[in-house]
Amino acid sequence: MSEPWRLRHRIVTAYVLLACAVGGVFAAAAQQAIGRVEDRLIDQRLARTADRLVERQRQGLGLDLPPSVMLYEGDAIPLALRGLPPGRHERTLGVGTVNVLVRSDGPRPFVLTDDDAEFERIRWQLDATMAAAFLACLGGAVVLGRSTASRVMAPVTALARAVEQEQAPERYPSLKAPDEMGVLARAFAARTQALQQVLARERWFVADVSHELRTPLTVMLGAAEVLCVQARDHAAWRAHAERIRRTAADTSARVSALLLLSRAPESLDAPLVALAPIVRQEVERCQALLQGKAVTLHLALAESVQVRARAELAATAVGNLVRNACLYTERGSVTIRLEPHRLIVQDTGSGIPSAIRDKVFERLAPGETGSPAGSGLGLAIVRRVAEHLGWQVALEDSSQAGSRFVLAWPAAD
């Protein structure tokens, strides 16, 4: 459920960013407006004060100045304000900034200064109010974003939960919704139904093939056993009959393994079986592939190794690895080592072409295997069996020529 939570965070983040953008625009506009209002008010106050002062000078009346306005004339004008042309200015005087108005249209030139500390206090109060409003908007954006995300994600989460629980596609939520959620739910349902049909057809096919092959294989196996008994006085015939019997038995075992593979892993029992006899049996079956080759077979088997698996499936995985090693090795050696938690099959054969090394466990066309003898299915079957049993199979780098395959499994209880 990590993806919906990430989408939820994206929705909340979008609301917060929108609030920040809108709040930033309004804050910038408000600052500009406050600055203009401040300048306009100061200009008007200084202008009115100067006009009244000029008029009172002409009438010979006394001064009447607001508390924050100071008047400087003649030598009393501070050095920092001398020489300024008529008009409004902003200068630093003392420890603060003052607004300056220079007038020369009256009886005597004079300078008025207005300390804007009062306006600064008002600005600070406005800034504090806007900051509080901005934080409140952010909090509201978070709350609204979470609420919206919950409403948006609720149908997505319900659909994901239905898929995880493997509910029937016709029971998926939002199937009849006219919006995008309904489109998504109907697409999921159609895809799930198609996959279920493909899986069902595959299982039916494997089961049908296995069922249809069992009878002729049983007949072949029985006939081969009869031939072995009847040909006990003819060594050549007995060898051929024994080969037919062994091949029929092997084929019957493989058909049974394929039938087990078509079933769900949780529906199968997993008895505790010894692996060394299975490895030894598969090596014996592949002995014929080494006849006429300058290949030495090395076995190092830990007899106490046991795994939880159906023997037919374990034999299929082990047999394909051993068969590949014997089939593709023309000279040198084939080493099979059984350790407590893994089986290592290493050979000095032609190795795996670099072009298919990354997809060696996939179903390959015969031309992609690097040898006309390969069908491209053996290693794919090994991986499928390993996944079915909860094992792992890997192609590791080898210090010598050839290939090194490692089949690993968890410890048996």
C-alpha positions as CSV (number, residue, x, y, z in Angstrom):
1,M,0.0,0.0,0.0
2,S,3.0,2.3,-0.4
3,E,2.0,3.8,-3.7
4,P,-1.4,5.2,-2.6
5,W,0.4,6.8,0.4
6,R,2.9,8.4,-2.0
7,L,0.0,9.7,-4.1
8,R,-1.7,11.0,-1.0
9,H,1.4,12.9,-0.2
10,R,1.6,14.3,-3.7
11,I,-2.0,15.6,-3.4
12,V,-1.3,17.2,0.0
13,T,1.9,18.7,-1.4
14,A,0.0,20.2,-4.4
15,Y,-2.4,21.9,-2.0
16,V,0.4,23.3,0.1
17,L,2.3,24.5,-2.9
18,L,-0.8,26.2,-4.3
19,A,-1.5,27.8,-0.9
20,C,2.2,29.0,-0.8
21,A,1.9,30.4,-4.4
22,V,-1.4,32.2,-3.8
23,G,-0.3,33.5,-0.4
24,G,3.1,34.7,-1.8
25,V,1.4,36.6,-4.6
26,F,-1.1,38.2,-2.2
27,A,1.8,39.0,0.3
28,A,3.8,40.7,-2.4
29,A,0.8,42.7,-3.6
30,A,0.0,43.7,0.0
31,Q,3.6,44.8,0.6
32,Q,3.6,46.9,-2.5
33,A,0.2,48.4,-1.6
34,I,1.3,49.1,2.0
35,G,4.5,50.8,0.7
36,R,2.5,53.0,-1.7
37,V,0.0,53.9,0.9
38,E,2.8,54.7,3.4
39,D,4.5,56.9,0.8
40,R,1.3,58.6,-0.1
41,L,0.3,59.3,3.5
42,I,3.8,60.6,4.4
43,D,3.9,62.8,1.3
44,Q,0.5,64.2,2.0
45,R,1.2,64.9,5.7
46,L,4.5,66.6,4.9
47,A,3.0,68.6,2.1
48,R,0.0,69.7,4.2
49,T,2.4,70.6,7.1
50,A,4.7,72.5,4.8
51,D,1.8,74.5,3.2
52,R,0.4,75.3,6.6
53,L,3.8,76.3,7.8
54,V,4.4,78.6,4.8
55,E,1.0,80.2,5.3
56,R,1.7,80.8,9.0
57,Q,5.1,82.3,8.2
58,R,3.5,84.8,5.9
59,Q,0.9,85.6,8.5
60,G,3.6,85.9,11.2
61,L,2.0,83.2,13.3
62,G,3.8,80.6,15.5
63,L,4.6,77.1,14.5
64,D,2.0,74.3,14.7
65,L,3.7,71.0,13.9
66,P,2.6,67.3,14.4
67,P,4.5,65.4,17.1
68,S,6.6,63.4,14.6
69,V,7.5,66.3,12.3
70,M,10.7,68.4,12.9
71,L,11.5,71.8,11.3
72,Y,15.0,72.9,10.4
73,E,15.9,76.4,9.1
74,G,19.2,78.1,8.3
75,D,22.2,76.9,10.2
76,A,20.0,74.5,12.2
77,I,19.7,72.2,9.2
78,P,21.7,69.0,9.9
79,L,24.8,68.5,7.7
80,A,23.3,65.3,6.2
81,L,20.3,67.3,4.9
82,R,22.0,70.4,3.6
83,G,22.3,70.9,-0.2
84,L,19.2,68.8,-1.0
85,P,17.1,70.1,-3.9
86,P,13.5,71.0,-3.2
87,G,11.2,68.0,-3.0
88,R,10.8,64.8,-0.9
89,H,13.8,62.6,0.0
90,E,14.6,59.7,2.3
91,R,17.7,60.0,4.4
92,T,19.4,58.4,7.4
93,L,19.5,60.7,10.3
94,G,20.8,59.6,13.7
95,V,19.9,55.9,14.2
96,G,17.0,55.8,11.9
97,T,15.5,56.7,8.5
98,V,13.5,59.8,8.1
99,N,11.4,61.3,5.3
100,V,12.6,64.7,4.3
101,L,10.8,67.5,2.5
102,V,12.8,70.6,1.3
103,R,10.7,73.7,0.6
104,S,12.0,77.0,-0.7
105,D,8.8,78.7,-1.8
106,G,8.1,80.5,1.5
107,P,9.6,83.5,3.1
108,R,12.5,81.4,4.4
109,P,13.7,78.0,3.0
110,F,13.2,75.2,5.5
111,V,13.5,71.4,5.9
112,L,10.8,69.2,7.4
113,T,11.6,65.7,8.6
114,D,9.1,63.0,9.6
115,D,10.1,60.0,11.6
116,D,8.3,57.0,10.2
117,A,8.5,54.9,13.3
118,E,4.7,54.9,13.7
119,F,4.3,53.7,10.1
120,E,6.9,51.0,10.8
121,R,4.9,49.8,13.8
122,I,1.8,49.7,11.7
123,R,3.7,47.8,8.9
124,W,5.1,45.3,11.5
125,Q,1.5,44.7,12.8
126,L,0.3,44.2,9.2
127,D,3.2,41.9,8.5
128,A,2.5,39.8,11.6
129,T,-1.2,39.6,10.7
130,M,-0.4,38.5,7.1
131,A,2.1,35.9,8.4
132,A,-0.5,34.5,10.8
133,A,-3.0,34.4,7.9
134,F,-0.4,32.7,5.7
135,L,0.3,30.0,8.3
136,A,-3.5,29.5,8.8
137,C,-3.8,29.1,5.0
138,L,-1.0,26.5,5.0
139,G,-2.7,24.6,7.8
140,G,-6.0,24.8,6.0
141,A,-4.3,23.6,2.8
142,V,-2.9,20.6,4.7
143,V,-6.3,19.7,6.2
144,L,-8.1,20.2,2.9
145,G,-5.4,18.2,1.0
146,R,-5.6,15.3,3.4
147,S,-9.4,15.3,3.2
148,T,-9.3,15.5,-0.6
149,A,-6.6,12.8,-0.8
150,S,-8.6,10.5,1.5
151,R,-11.7,10.9,-0.7
152,V,-9.7,10.4,-3.9
153,M,-7.7,7.5,-2.6
154,A,-10.6,5.6,-1.0
155,P,-11.8,4.0,-4.2
156,V,-8.2,3.3,-5.3
157,T,-7.4,1.7,-2.0
158,A,-10.6,-0.4,-2.1
159,L,-9.8,-1.6,-5.6
160,A,-6.2,-2.5,-4.6
161,R,-7.5,-4.4,-1.6
162,A,-9.9,-6.3,-3.7
163,V,-7.1,-7.3,-6.1
164,E,-4.8,-8.3,-3.3
165,Q,-7.6,-10.4,-1.7
166,E,-8.1,-12.1,-5.1
167,Q,-11.8,-11.3,-5.2
168,A,-13.8,-12.1,-8.2
169,P,-13.4,-9.4,-10.9
170,E,-17.2,-8.9,-11.1
171,R,-17.1,-7.9,-7.4
172,Y,-14.5,-5.2,-7.8
173,P,-15.6,-1.8,-6.4
174,S,-16.4,1.2,-8.7
175,L,-17.2,-1.1,-11.7
176,K,-20.3,1.0,-12.6
177,A,-18.8,4.4,-11.8
178,P,-18.9,6.7,-14.8
179,D,-15.7,8.5,-14.0
180,E,-12.0,7.6,-14.4
181,M,-12.2,5.3,-11.4
182,G,-14.8,3.2,-13.1
183,V,-12.6,3.0,-16.3
184,L,-9.7,1.9,-14.1
185,A,-11.8,-0.7,-12.2
186,R,-13.2,-2.1,-15.5
187,A,-9.8,-2.3,-17.0
188,F,-8.5,-4.2,-13.9
189,A,-11.5,-6.5,-14.0
190,A,-11.0,-7.3,-17.8
191,R,-7.3,-7.9,-17.3
192,T,-7.8,-10.1,-14.3
193,Q,-10.4,-12.2,-16.1
194,A,-8.1,-12.6,-19.1
195,L,-5.2,-13.7,-16.9
196,Q,-7.5,-16.1,-15.0
197,Q,-8.6,-17.6,-18.3
198,V,-5.1,-18.0,-19.5
199,L,-4.0,-19.6,-16.3
200,A,-7.0,-21.9,-16.3
201,R,-6.3,-22.9,-19.9
202,E,-2.7,-23.6,-19.1
203,R,-3.7,-25.8,-16.1
204,W,-6.3,-27.6,-18.1
205,F,-3.8,-28.2,-20.9
206,V,-1.2,-29.6,-18.5
207,A,-3.7,-31.7,-16.7
208,D,-5.2,-33.0,-19.9
209,V,-1.8,-33.8,-21.5
210,S,-0.6,-35.5,-18.3
211,H,-3.8,-37.5,-18.1
212,E,-3.6,-38.5,-21.8
213,L,0.1,-39.5,-21.5
214,R,-0.2,-41.6,-18.4
215,T,-2.0,-44.5,-20.1
216,P,0.5,-44.9,-23.0
217,L,3.4,-44.4,-20.7
218,T,2.1,-47.1,-18.4
219,V,1.7,-49.4,-21.3
220,M,5.2,-48.7,-22.5
221,L,6.6,-49.2,-19.1
222,G,4.8,-52.5,-18.6
223,A,5.9,-53.7,-22.0
224,A,9.5,-52.7,-21.4
225,E,9.5,-54.6,-18.1
226,V,8.1,-57.7,-19.9
227,L,10.8,-57.4,-22.5
228,C,13.5,-57.1,-19.8
229,V,12.3,-60.4,-18.3
230,Q,12.0,-62.2,-21.7
231,A,15.4,-60.9,-22.9
232,R,17.4,-61.8,-19.8
233,D,19.3,-64.4,-21.9
234,H,20.1,-61.8,-24.6
235,A,22.4,-59.1,-23.3
236,A,22.0,-56.7,-26.3
237,W,18.2,-57.0,-26.3
238,R,18.1,-56.7,-22.5
239,A,20.1,-53.4,-22.7
240,H,17.7,-51.9,-25.2
241,A,14.7,-53.1,-23.2
242,E,16.2,-51.6,-20.0
243,R,16.8,-48.3,-21.8
244,I,13.2,-48.2,-23.0
245,R,11.9,-49.0,-19.5
246,R,14.1,-46.3,-17.9
247,T,13.1,-43.7,-20.5
248,A,9.4,-44.5,-20.0
249,A,9.8,-44.3,-16.2
250,D,11.7,-40.9,-16.5
251,T,9.0,-39.5,-18.8
252,S,6.3,-40.6,-16.4
253,A,8.1,-38.9,-13.6
254,R,8.4,-35.7,-15.6
255,V,4.8,-35.7,-16.5
256,S,3.9,-36.0,-12.9
257,A,6.2,-33.1,-12.1
258,L,4.6,-30.9,-14.7
259,L,1.2,-31.8,-13.3
260,L,2.4,-30.6,-9.9
261,L,3.7,-27.4,-11.4
262,S,0.3,-26.6,-12.7
263,R,-1.1,-26.5,-9.2
264,A,-0.7,-23.6,-6.7
265,P,2.2,-24.1,-4.3
266,E,0.1,-23.7,-1.2
267,S,-2.2,-26.6,-2.4
268,L,0.7,-29.1,-2.3
269,D,2.2,-30.9,0.7
270,A,5.9,-30.5,1.2
271,P,7.3,-33.7,2.8
272,L,10.9,-33.9,4.1
273,V,12.9,-35.7,1.5
274,A,16.6,-36.6,1.3
275,L,18.3,-34.9,-1.6
276,A,21.4,-37.0,-2.1
277,P,19.5,-40.0,-3.5
278,I,17.7,-37.8,-5.9
279,V,20.9,-36.2,-7.2
280,R,22.5,-39.7,-7.5
281,Q,19.5,-40.9,-9.4
282,E,19.6,-38.0,-11.9
283,V,23.3,-38.4,-12.4
284,E,22.8,-42.0,-13.3
285,R,20.1,-41.1,-15.8
286,C,22.5,-38.7,-17.5
287,Q,25.4,-41.1,-17.7
288,A,24.4,-42.0,-21.3
289,L,25.1,-38.4,-22.3
290,L,28.8,-38.8,-21.4
291,Q,29.4,-42.0,-23.3
292,G,32.2,-41.5,-25.8
293,K,33.3,-38.2,-24.3
294,A,36.6,-37.5,-22.5
295,V,34.6,-36.2,-19.5
296,T,35.2,-37.0,-15.8
297,L,32.2,-36.9,-13.5
298,H,32.9,-35.8,-9.9
299,L,30.3,-36.3,-7.1
300,A,30.6,-34.8,-3.6
301,L,27.3,-35.4,-1.8
302,A,26.4,-34.5,1.7
303,E,24.1,-37.5,2.6
304,S,22.3,-35.7,5.4
305,V,20.8,-32.9,3.3
306,Q,17.1,-32.8,3.5
307,V,14.6,-30.4,1.9
308,R,10.8,-29.8,2.1
309,A,9.6,-30.5,-1.4
310,R,7.9,-33.0,-3.6
311,A,10.5,-35.4,-4.9
312,E,9.2,-35.1,-8.4
313,L,9.8,-31.4,-8.5
314,A,13.2,-31.5,-6.9
315,A,14.2,-34.2,-9.3
316,T,13.1,-32.1,-12.3
317,A,15.2,-29.1,-11.1
318,V,18.3,-31.2,-10.3
319,G,17.9,-33.3,-13.5
320,N,17.8,-30.4,-15.9
321,L,20.9,-28.8,-14.4
322,V,22.8,-32.1,-14.5
323,R,21.5,-32.9,-18.0
324,N,22.7,-29.5,-19.3
325,A,26.1,-29.9,-17.8
326,C,26.5,-33.4,-19.4
327,L,25.0,-32.4,-22.7
328,Y,27.2,-29.3,-23.3
329,T,30.6,-30.7,-22.0
330,E,32.7,-32.4,-24.6
331,R,35.9,-32.7,-22.6
332,G,37.1,-32.0,-19.1
333,S,34.9,-32.6,-16.1
334,V,31.4,-32.2,-14.6
335,T,31.4,-31.5,-10.9
336,I,28.3,-31.9,-8.8
337,R,28.6,-30.8,-5.1
338,L,25.7,-31.1,-2.7
339,E,26.1,-28.9,0.4
340,P,23.7,-28.3,3.3
341,H,21.9,-25.4,1.7
342,R,22.8,-25.5,-2.0
343,L,23.6,-27.7,-5.0
344,I,26.5,-26.6,-7.3
345,V,26.7,-28.0,-10.8
346,Q,29.9,-26.9,-12.6
347,D,31.3,-28.0,-15.9
348,T,34.1,-27.2,-18.3
349,G,31.9,-27.1,-21.4
350,S,31.2,-24.4,-23.9
351,G,29.7,-22.1,-21.2
352,I,26.8,-19.6,-21.6
353,P,27.1,-17.1,-24.6
354,S,27.4,-13.6,-23.3
355,A,24.4,-12.6,-25.6
356,I,22.0,-14.7,-23.6
357,R,23.7,-14.6,-20.1
358,D,21.2,-12.1,-18.7
359,K,18.2,-14.1,-19.9
360,V,19.5,-17.6,-19.5
361,F,16.5,-18.6,-17.3
362,E,14.0,-17.3,-19.8
363,R,12.2,-19.4,-22.5
364,L,14.6,-19.1,-25.5
365,A,14.2,-20.1,-29.1
366,P,16.3,-23.1,-30.1
367,G,18.6,-20.9,-32.1
368,E,19.3,-18.6,-29.1
369,T,20.7,-21.3,-26.9
370,G,24.1,-21.4,-28.6
371,S,23.8,-25.1,-29.5
372,P,21.6,-27.0,-31.9
373,A,21.0,-29.6,-29.2
374,G,19.4,-27.2,-26.7
375,S,15.6,-26.6,-26.7
376,G,15.8,-23.4,-24.7
377,L,13.4,-24.7,-22.0
378,G,15.5,-26.6,-19.5
379,L,16.8,-23.7,-17.4
380,A,13.4,-22.0,-17.7
381,I,11.8,-25.1,-16.2
382,V,14.5,-25.1,-13.4
383,R,13.6,-21.5,-12.5
384,R,9.9,-22.2,-12.6
385,V,10.4,-25.2,-10.3
386,A,12.6,-23.1,-8.0
387,E,10.0,-20.3,-7.7
388,H,7.3,-22.9,-7.1
389,L,9.3,-24.4,-4.2
390,G,10.6,-21.1,-2.8
391,W,14.2,-21.9,-3.9
392,Q,16.7,-19.8,-5.9
393,V,18.7,-20.7,-8.9
394,A,21.6,-18.5,-10.2
395,L,24.4,-18.6,-12.8
396,E,27.6,-17.6,-11.1
397,D,31.0,-16.6,-12.5
398,S,33.4,-19.5,-12.8
399,S,37.2,-19.4,-12.4
400,Q,37.4,-22.0,-15.2
401,A,35.8,-22.5,-18.6
402,G,32.2,-23.6,-18.7
403,S,29.3,-22.8,-16.4
404,R,28.5,-22.8,-12.7
405,F,24.9,-23.1,-11.6
406,V,23.9,-22.9,-8.0
407,L,20.5,-24.1,-6.7
408,A,19.8,-22.9,-3.2
409,W,17.0,-23.6,-0.7
410,P,16.0,-22.5,2.8
411,A,16.8,-24.7,5.8
412,A,14.3,-27.4,6.4
413,D,12.4,-27.4,9.7
